Amino acid sequence: MIRLLLVGLFAYATYRVTMRIIEEVPGDVAPLDMPGDERRALRRQSAAMGVEPKR
């Protein structure tokens, strides 16, 4: 019975710490690019600079 209480307290404390960390993250963080988007991003960057991408 005491073990169940300790496990419950540990789970609750972990939940509270996790929620506090999540709340501290600002909402305006840009998502990371997915793998494979590097080539597309480089093409856009080259086009924006007025340079034709070399293939």
Secondary structure, 3 states (H helix, E strand, C coil): CHHHHHHHHHHHHHHHHHHHHHHHCCCCCCCCCCCCCHHHHHHHHHHHHCCCCCC
